[in-house]
Amino acid sequence: MRLLGLVIAFAGIMLASAGWADEPALLVLETKIPLGEVSGRIDHFALDPGRQRLFVAELGNNSVGVIDLNTQKVIRTIGGFKEPQGVGYVPSTDTLYVANAGDGLVHLFQGADFSPIGRIALGDDADNIRVDAQANRVFIGYGNGAIAVIDPSSRAKIADIPLKAHPEAFVLDRGRIFVNVPDAGQIAVIDVASARQVATWPLRDARSNFPMAFDGAANQVIVVFRKPAKLIVFGAQDGRIAATLDTCGDADDVFVDARRHRLYVSCGEGLIDVFEQRGAEYARAGRVQTVTGARTSLLVSELDRLFVAARDAA
């Protein structure tokens, strides 16, 4: 099954998007970058901003694709993984991290030529990767309930932060980590300095909380649920709910566009929901059609682009 990376460019407000003739364009398809013969589903993305390289975790293909954004072509496919889920790039050490669900290993590669330079055994289901460049730490969710803290200089795990169940998406904010823990029915708040959970936001009317984003300007945590399909905005200070909105089904990623005061939710239903912040309120600005299964995405604010992984509809 061929997959395509769809690069969607933000459009000016005077352009009309297909199917939304009466509304200003929210997203416009800019180009399609073929990934080649890639089987199965795509998981996460990461970016090497200096070299303009996009890394694609091709989970079902047991590989990672490397795209040169300048030429808009795949320049390398790194194989030999076991269900790669998380990818992360650390500029300070020029290192690519690849986290595997199948064997719990995190593989490390030199950024220049992708030569292997080590691996870290986490034990089981290594997943999301987050890089804190300021603190010089890498955080990786894994197993039945933990976030590993990695020192990128020594390329070693230096701590574990326990959780009630497997962590899904999580975000970093000034010494705190907010974590979706769907199997425990909660959002966990972690204090990094003490390496422990210091608060729990219980979830009563919504389940399957996978995507998460952080709005630093509003000091809010954005969480998307699949059962039912809801977007809920929480105050980061106390977990109070600021807004609840219906959204598209089978969501896997959500991003904050600080420049336009928007939220983007990519869904396997074949839609991207776009919400706008209007004062203290949120409202849906529109929906952009993709293809069924296109739920993985990455917003790169520096490039003003949203990347979406999608099956070839041809």
Secondary structure, DSSP 8 states (H G I E B T S, - for coil): --EEEEEEEE--TT-EETTEEEEE-SEEEEEEEE--S--S----EEEETTTTEEEEEEGGGTEEEEEETTTTEEEEEE---SSEEEEEEETTTTEEEEEETTT-EEEEEETTT--EEEEEE-SS----EEEETTTTEEEEEETTTEEEEEETTTTEEEEEEE-SS----EEEETTEEEEEEGGGTEEEEEETTTTEEEEEEE-SS-EEEEEEEEETTTTEEEEEEEETEEEEEEETTT--EEEEEE--SSEEEEEEETTTTEEEEEETTTEEEEEEEETTEEEEEEEEE--TT---EEEETTTTEEEEEEE---
